[in-house]
Structure formats: C-alpha cells, structure tokens
Amino acid sequence: MGFSWPIRVYYEDTDAGGVVYHSNYLNFFERARTEWLADMGVEQTALLQQDIAFVVRSAKLDFLIPARFEQKLVVESVVSKLGKASVTFTQELKDSQGTVYCRGEIKVGCVRLSALKPCAIPTNIYSEFLRAS
C-alpha cells in the first residue's frame, strides 16, 4: 500500500535537450509526498502553525531512464521504514507500462521548527504511515 501521484513533464522541468534535469526528480518526489499528506487531510501550513516541519535528512536517487518533455508519468511512494521521528520513503517515477525512470530513497525527519530538533511525528500522520508500511 502507498500513494500514487500523476506527473506531467513540463518544458521548465527539462534541459536544452528536452530531458528532465536531474534535480527535478527530487521536486517530483517532494510534490508526491506533499500530496500524500494532503490526501490524509494534513496541510503543511497547519503543521507549521504547530511548529512542526518535515525536512529531508538524506536522499539517494538512481536515474534509470531519462524522462522527457510532455511525458505523463506517476510517482509511486511507499513507506519503507518508519521511526518515531523519521520516515523513509521509497519513491519511483514510472510510466503507464510500469517502466521505472528514477527510483529514490528519501529519509525525512520530523522537527520542531523553532529549534530544528527532532520531535515525534504527530500521531495521526504516524498512524497513516504505519498503515501504509
């Protein structure tokens, strides 16, 4: 179980050759995680008002096939490891045939924003991620 989010490759996502610029895969993965939270009913502005934020601790990407301008793809996200204050996602950018273009392992920490120190993932979010893992 996980979450899927559609992506359309825009011109602004690509380099002069029409290939997705490497750092934009991180943007695609970030958007999918944000939309997953929104799908859970969690808006990041509400978290910020509670002095809570999710920050990327580490990211490992494997670029398998270059994605190109105007492709319609999907980011599939699953929780691969869940801790009290962190969550590791495995995310893949795929086409409709299941071909994987990029795979990422992204570790995200939950922090008290005012101190930038780890804090427990809010219970409602933790429960949703636990159910998805």
Helices and strands as residue ranges (DSSP letters): E 3-8, G 11-13, H 24-39, H 44-49, E 52-63, E 72-82, E 86-94, E 100-112, E 117-118, H 123-132
